[in-house]
Amino acid sequence: MKKALVLYHSLYGNTKAVATSLARGIKEIGIETDCLSIDEVDIQQIPSYDFVAIGSPTHMIRPSKDMKEFLQRLKSLDLRGLTGFAFDTRNHSRMNNRSWLMLENSAARSIEGEMRKMKIKILTPRESAIVEGREGPLDMGVDDRFTEIGRELGRLLASQILPQKFNE
Ligand SMILES: Cc1cc2nc3c(=O)[nH]c(=O)nc-3n(C[C@H](O)[C@H](O)[C@H](O)COP(=O)(O)O)c2cc1C
């Protein structure tokens, strides 16, 4: 039986809410799913999962400091057999409408890059949820959208389809 893990860091609760929606969708497909903050997870257990989703608030166009430190710690593990997905919360920004490549306002972009370096296969491209200001609330429809993304990830995980174009 496949096992999925959704990991998040959250200051004001918005990224936690998105992680919860994502985990709900994956569970609906019948996959055993844990949803944990990076402060409570035992990192030695991570290699025992088939799939890991990692989400962070966007701080200064990158993941939060806690998430950056956590990603460094993950590098001590061998996660080559896992599949994954990156997500973030952020404010609406004009930067996301431009092709500033290295300056994209998205924690998920960095997280996805780090996951690739760890040889985690990205199941489906990163996604962002928009929040208002620093504390939220989340945009309307985020809960439904991330639950659906979770279902899609769950289906891919269940069928083991790995889209090669995101992993070349
Ligand atoms: C110190 C700090 C820096 C932030 N920098 C950015 C930023 O560069 N781009 C952005 O879109 N939002 C930025 N934000 C807004 C956060 O993305 C927002 O607070 C977060 O998505 C809320 O998620 P949380 O409730 O899980 O903490 C920043 C917030 C804080 C507290």
The ligand as a Gaussian input file, in Angstrom:
#p B3LYP/6-31G(d) Opt

LIG

0 1
 C        8.675000      38.093000       6.637000
 C        7.679000      37.914000       5.524000
 C        8.096000      38.062000       4.209000
 C        7.178000      37.892000       3.150000
 N        7.632000      38.000000       1.862000
 C        6.762000      37.754000       0.833000
 C        7.219000      37.775000      -0.519000
 O        8.395000      37.987000      -0.825000
 N        6.312000      37.508000      -1.496000
 C        4.997000      37.247000      -1.229000
 O        4.248000      37.024000      -2.174000
 N        4.538000      37.217000       0.041000
 C        5.386000      37.463000       1.082000
 N        4.938000      37.414000       2.381000
 C        3.543000      37.034000       2.640000
 C        3.522000      35.549000       2.957000
 O        3.660000      34.796000       1.778000
 C        2.268000      35.169000       3.738000
 O        2.417000      35.719000       5.036000
 C        2.115000      33.665000       3.825000
 O        1.788000      33.127000       2.572000
 C        1.072000      33.252000       4.827000
 O        1.230000      31.882000       5.038000
 P        1.197000      31.275000       6.507000
 O       -0.113000      31.676000       7.102000
 O        1.276000      29.806000       6.310000
 O        2.371000      31.810000       7.281000
 C        5.824000      37.589000       3.434000
 C        5.421000      37.437000       4.771000
 C        6.323000      37.595000       5.801000
 C        5.858000      37.398000       7.238000

